Structures are given as structure tokens and as C-alpha cells.
Amino acid sequence: MANRDFNPWDILFQLEADMRHDTENAMRALMFKPSVDMYETTSALVIKMELAGVRPELLTITLAADDRTLTVAGERAERPEERQDRVSCYQLEIYVGPFERDITLPAHVPIDREKITANYRDGFLVISLPKREATRRETRVIQISEASE
């Protein structure tokens, strides 16, 4: 027995809506870069990143081996209950999904990688990269030895 309420066009309309949604999410992912402030104090280089709605347990912070690139990756997740009751959406501008931001650190600031700290509060991630004491370099005289024949 055929369902009289079935409309084959509904499948196409749903497919189109799903494709549009997936495309919009992909485009937002390419464009989403959390805002960053970077400043130096007398004792540290400080990175402040705006991450409203991101849970700290979904964040990963890595420092490259050369101490020049700090990467913050994570995901802004939407609670299922926020989506389940939606009937129509009229405007969706808040990015939901994974993101990654590479921050190039200034080469002239020596970092003490063992003392880096990160705190998340009020939608901001603050990373403190303490400065390493610059090693004092003194003039060194290199002795020349005679090559034996």
C-alpha cells in the first residue's frame, strides 16, 4: 500500500538542504580564525585568544620544536538539545566545529618551554610563555693548531 503523503520532491529538497548545510559548515571552517592578542611583558610573551563557547577539554596547545610556532586547535561544539527543537533557522553566524590557529612567535624572544602555562576563563584562553634567561655570550678566542705533515 503506497503512502499518499509521500512526495518524491521532498527527498531532493532535503538533499539540497543537507548539501547547503555541509557546504556552509566547510566554508565557515576555512574562514574561522579565533581573534588573538599577543604582547610581551618583562617576564613573558602572552597570547590571549577569544574562544567563547569552547570547552577547555576540547583544546590542544602545541609549541613547535623551534619555539617559533604555537598552535591552538580545538572544537566549538553545539549541545544536541540546542539543535533538536529547531524548526527553522533564520541566521547562523556562530561557527560550530573544529578549528586550528597557528601563531608565529617573535624570533627575538627566548621561550622557557618548561614553564609555559595556559588558563581559560570567561571565554578567553591566556597562554603565558615565560622568557628564558638569555645566555651571556662572551668573546671567545679560537686557537689555531699547526697541521702535521
C-alpha positions in Angstrom: 0.0 0.0 0.0 1.5 3.3 -1.1 1.8 6.3 1.3 -0.3 9.1 -0.3 1.6 11.8 1.7 4.9 10.8 0.1 6.3 13.4 -2.2 9.4 12.3 -4.2 10.5 16.0 -4.4 10.8 16.0 -0.6 13.9 13.8 -0.9 15.5 16.2 -3.4 14.7 19.2 -1.2 16.2 17.5 1.8 19.3 16.5 -0.1 19.7 20.1 -1.3 19.3 21.4 2.3 21.8 18.9 3.6 24.3 19.8 0.9 23.9 23.5 1.5 24.4 23.0 5.3 27.6 20.9 4.7 29.0 23.5 2.3 28.3 26.3 4.7 30.0 24.4 7.5 33.0 23.7 5.4 33.3 27.4 4.4 33.0 28.6 8.0 35.7 26.1 9.0 38.0 27.6 6.3 37.3 31.2 7.5 37.1 30.7 11.2 40.2 32.1 13.0 39.8 33.0 16.6 41.0 36.5 17.4 44.4 36.7 19.0 46.3 39.3 21.0 50.0 38.8 21.6 52.1 41.1 23.8 55.3 41.0 25.8 55.8 41.7 29.4 59.0 42.0 31.3 58.8 38.3 32.1 56.8 36.6 29.4 55.2 36.6 26.0 51.4 36.4 26.4 48.9 35.1 23.9 45.2 35.9 24.5 42.7 34.1 22.3 39.0 34.7 22.2 37.2 31.3 22.3 33.7 31.8 23.6 31.7 28.6 23.8 34.7 26.3 23.5 35.2 23.8 26.4 38.8 23.7 27.6 38.9 19.9 27.4 38.4 20.2 23.6 41.6 22.4 23.2 45.1 21.3 22.3 48.1 23.7 22.5 51.4 22.7 21.0 54.7 24.5 20.6 56.9 23.6 17.6 60.4 22.3 18.3 62.0 25.5 17.1 59.9 27.6 19.6 58.6 29.8 16.8 55.1 28.5 16.2 52.3 28.0 18.7 49.3 26.0 17.5 45.9 26.1 19.2 43.4 23.6 17.9 40.0 22.7 19.2 36.4 22.4 18.6 33.4 24.6 19.4 30.6 22.0 20.0 26.9 22.6 20.0 24.8 20.8 22.5 22.4 18.3 20.9 19.4 19.8 22.8 20.1 23.2 21.1 19.5 21.7 17.7 16.7 19.2 18.3 14.0 21.8 18.8 14.9 23.9 15.8 12.1 24.2 13.3 13.7 26.9 11.1 16.9 28.9 11.1 17.0 32.5 10.0 20.6 33.3 10.8 23.5 31.1 11.7 26.8 33.1 12.1 28.4 31.4 15.1 30.9 28.8 13.8 30.5 25.3 15.3 33.1 22.7 14.6 36.8 22.2 14.6 39.4 24.9 14.2 43.2 25.4 14.2 45.2 28.6 14.6 49.0 28.8 14.1 50.6 31.8 15.8 54.1 32.8 14.7 56.1 33.9 17.8 58.7 36.6 17.6 62.2 35.1 17.0 64.0 37.5 19.3 62.1 36.4 22.5 63.7 33.3 24.0 61.0 31.0 25.5 61.3 28.8 28.6 59.3 25.9 27.2 59.2 24.1 30.6 57.3 26.9 32.3 54.5 27.6 29.8 51.0 27.9 31.4 47.5 28.2 29.9 44.3 29.4 31.6 40.8 29.5 30.3 38.3 32.0 31.8 35.3 33.9 30.6 35.7 32.7 27.0 39.4 33.7 26.8 42.4 31.3 26.6 45.5 33.0 28.0 48.8 31.4 27.4 51.9 32.6 29.2 55.3 31.8 27.6 57.9 32.8 30.2 61.1 34.2 28.8 64.2 32.2 29.2 67.3 34.0 30.6 69.4 34.9 27.7 72.7 33.1 27.9 75.5 35.5 28.1 77.9 35.2 25.3 81.4 36.2 25.7 84.1 36.8 23.1 86.0 33.6 22.5 89.4 33.3 21.1 89.9 30.2 19.0 93.4 28.7 19.0 94.9 27.6 15.7 96.9 24.5 15.7 99.6 23.6 13.2 98.7 20.8 10.9 101.2 18.0 11.0 102.7 16.9 7.6 
